[in-house]
């Protein structure tokens, strides 16, 4: 089983990251294409750029909310899976 804190090695260092729980659906890279890329050959997504402004950060947070695997994390947030349940 993959640890929720295990990050994909391809993630650029920073507060946002995608864990090994990623199922490679590429939904997040469609929502936040400035920050997230899909690796279709390997079947996962990753942060290639950390957000640099509010617009990019908002897109990354939207990607977190829509991730079907809850694989997108933010070191500055508590357990986002619990927050997601409260919001939805």
C-alpha positions in Angstrom: 0.0 0.0 0.0 1.2 3.5 -0.8 1.8 5.9 2.0 -0.3 9.1 1.6 2.9 11.2 2.4 4.9 9.5 -0.3 5.5 12.1 -3.1 6.2 11.5 -6.7 9.9 12.1 -7.3 9.0 14.3 -10.3 7.3 16.9 -8.1 9.2 20.2 -8.0 10.0 21.0 -4.4 7.4 23.2 -2.6 4.3 23.1 -0.6 2.1 21.5 -3.2 2.8 17.9 -4.3 1.1 14.8 -5.7 1.5 11.5 -3.8 1.8 7.9 -5.0 -2.0 7.6 -4.7 -2.3 9.3 -8.1 -4.3 7.3 -10.6 -3.1 9.3 -13.6 -6.5 10.6 -14.7 -5.0 13.9 -15.7 -7.9 15.9 -14.4 -5.6 18.0 -12.2 -3.4 18.9 -15.2 -6.5 20.1 -17.1 -7.5 22.3 -14.1 -4.1 23.6 -13.3 -2.0 23.3 -16.5 0.4 26.0 -15.5 1.5 23.9 -12.5 0.7 20.3 -13.1 1.7 17.9 -15.9 0.5 14.5 -16.7 2.9 11.7 -17.4 0.8 9.5 -19.6 3.5 6.9 -20.2 4.0 6.2 -16.5 0.4 6.9 -15.5 0.7 9.7 -13.0 0.6 13.5 -12.6 3.1 15.8 -10.9 3.8 19.4 -10.0 6.4 20.8 -12.4 5.9 24.4 -11.1 4.8 25.7 -7.8 2.1 28.4 -7.9 3.5 32.0 -8.1 0.3 34.0 -7.7 -3.3 33.7 -6.3 -4.8 32.6 -9.6 -2.3 29.7 -9.9 -2.8 28.8 -6.2 -6.6 28.8 -6.6 -6.3 26.5 -9.6 -4.1 24.1 -7.6 -6.7 24.1 -4.7 -9.5 23.4 -7.2 -7.4 20.5 -8.5 -7.1 19.2 -4.9 -10.8 19.4 -4.5 -11.6 17.5 -7.7 -8.9 14.8 -7.4 -10.8 11.5 -7.3 -7.8 9.8 -5.5 -7.2 12.6 -3.0 -3.6 12.4 -4.1 -2.8 16.2 -4.2 -1.4 17.6 -1.0 -0.5 21.0 0.4 2.0 21.0 3.3 0.3 24.2 4.6 -3.0 22.4 5.0 -4.3 19.8 7.5 -5.6 16.5 6.2 -7.3 17.8 3.0 -9.4 14.7 2.6 -11.3 15.5 5.7 -11.8 19.1 4.6 -13.0 18.0 1.2 -15.7 15.9 2.8 -16.8 19.0 4.8 -16.9 21.2 1.7 -18.7 18.7 -0.5 
